[in-house]
């Protein structure tokens, strides 16, 4: 039994003909748009990863600042 994924149901609901062509293994006619979309998603994912690392660094610096502040108060 073949597993049907939510993305496949979405594809079917969006355009039954495109879903059928994809199921038959026929390539999409808008390859340039698909590649542009893949590039946009990769670029966005890279920006998200950079933002996550910047947030981690900010939290680490905040923890260090609190440690130094407590050290200053105690010492």
C-alpha positions as CSV (number, residue, x, y, z in Angstrom):
1,X,0.0,0.0,0.0
2,X,1.4,3.4,-1.0
3,X,1.7,6.1,1.6
4,X,-0.2,9.3,0.6
5,X,1.4,12.4,2.1
6,X,-0.3,15.7,2.9
7,X,1.7,17.5,0.2
8,X,0.4,15.1,-2.4
9,X,-3.2,15.7,-1.3
10,X,-2.5,19.5,-1.5
11,X,-1.0,19.0,-5.0
12,X,-4.1,17.1,-6.0
13,X,-6.5,19.7,-4.6
14,X,-4.6,22.5,-6.2
15,X,-4.5,21.0,-9.7
16,X,-5.6,17.4,-10.4
17,X,-4.0,17.4,-13.9
18,X,-0.6,18.5,-12.5
19,X,-0.8,15.9,-9.8
20,X,-1.6,13.2,-12.4
21,X,1.3,14.3,-14.6
22,X,3.6,14.1,-11.6
23,X,2.3,10.7,-10.7
24,X,3.1,9.5,-14.3
25,X,6.6,10.9,-14.0
26,X,6.2,13.7,-16.6
27,X,8.3,16.8,-15.9
28,X,6.6,20.1,-15.1
29,X,6.5,22.7,-17.9
30,X,7.6,25.4,-15.6
31,X,11.1,24.1,-14.6
32,X,12.5,27.7,-14.5
33,X,9.9,28.8,-11.9
34,X,10.5,25.6,-9.9
35,X,14.3,26.2,-9.8
36,X,13.7,29.8,-8.8
37,X,11.5,28.7,-6.0
38,X,14.1,26.1,-4.8
39,X,16.8,28.8,-4.9
40,X,14.5,31.2,-2.9
41,X,13.8,28.5,-0.3
42,X,17.5,27.7,0.1
43,X,18.3,31.4,0.5
44,X,15.6,31.8,3.1
45,X,16.8,28.7,5.0
46,X,20.4,30.1,5.1
47,X,19.1,33.4,6.5
48,X,17.1,31.5,9.1
49,X,20.1,29.5,10.1
50,X,22.2,32.7,10.5
51,X,19.5,34.3,12.6
52,X,19.4,31.2,14.9
53,X,23.2,31.3,15.4
54,X,23.0,35.1,16.1
55,X,20.3,34.4,18.7
56,X,22.4,31.7,20.3
57,X,25.4,34.1,20.5
58,X,23.2,36.8,21.9
59,X,22.0,34.5,24.7
60,X,25.5,33.3,25.4
61,X,26.7,37.0,25.7
62,X,23.7,37.7,28.0
63,X,24.6,34.8,30.2
64,X,28.3,36.0,30.4
65,X,27.1,39.6,31.2
66,X,25.0,38.3,34.0
67,X,27.8,36.2,35.4
68,X,30.3,39.1,35.3
69,X,27.7,41.4,36.9
70,X,27.1,38.9,39.7
71,X,30.9,38.5,40.1
72,X,31.2,42.3,40.3
73,X,28.4,42.5,43.0
74,X,29.9,39.7,45.1
75,X,33.5,40.6,44.7
